[in-house]
Amino acid sequence: MYATKLTLLLTAIVLYVAGSTFWFFWQVPELLATGTDEHLIAAFAGTIAWMLLTFGLIIHIIKTARPTAGGGR
């Protein structure tokens, strides 16, 4: 059971870091370099989506590590 959880955690971390790297070092500079309104809105919306994903991932990790935190006794 421990090996499965560790594998899932490492896979999630690798995918998150790869996705973040792809977004911030490849897509965002390209969108900002173009400079049209549509590209700027796409860069903003994508960054907001990344923030929401990060926040959700942090909440998930906290709730998994401490299932009684935040309401249950």
N, C-alpha and C positions, 0 to 999 in steps of 0.2 A: 504494500500500500504506500509506503514511504517513497519508493522508487517512482511510482506512478505520479504522485504529487510533485516530486522534484522534477520529473521530466516535463510535466505540464507547465510548471512554473518557469523553467528554463526556456521552453518553447515560447511561452507568452512574452518573456523578457526579450528574447532575440527578435521576435516579430515586432514588438513595440519599438525597440531601438532601430531596427531596419526601417520601419515605417516613418519614424520621426526623422531619421537621417534623410530618407528619400524626400520627405516633404520640405524640410527646412534647408537642405543643401542643394536640391535639384529643382523642385517645382516652384517654390516661393521666389527665388531669385529670377527665374525665367518669367514668372507672372509679373513681378515688379519691374523688370527691365522693359517689358512691352509697354506698360503705362496706360493702357486703355482703361476705361471705367469698368468694363466687364472683367478684365483680368485683376484689377485691384479688388473688386468685390469678391471674386473667386479666392484670392489670396486671403482676404479677411475672413470669409466664411470657412475656408479650410482650416485656418488657424483656430477659429472658435470651435470647430468640430474636434480638432486635436486637443484643445483645452478640456472640452467636455469628456472626451475619451480618457484623458489623463486623470481627471477628477473621479470619474466612475471607477477606473482601475484602482486608484488609491483607496476609495471607499470599499471596494470589493476585498482588497488585501487586508484592510483593517477589520472588516466584518468576519473574514475567514480566520484571521489570527485570534480575534477576541469575539466570539459569537454572542457573548452577553453584553457587550458594550453598546450603549446607545438605546437602552429601553428595557431589555429583558433582565430578569434577576436570577 
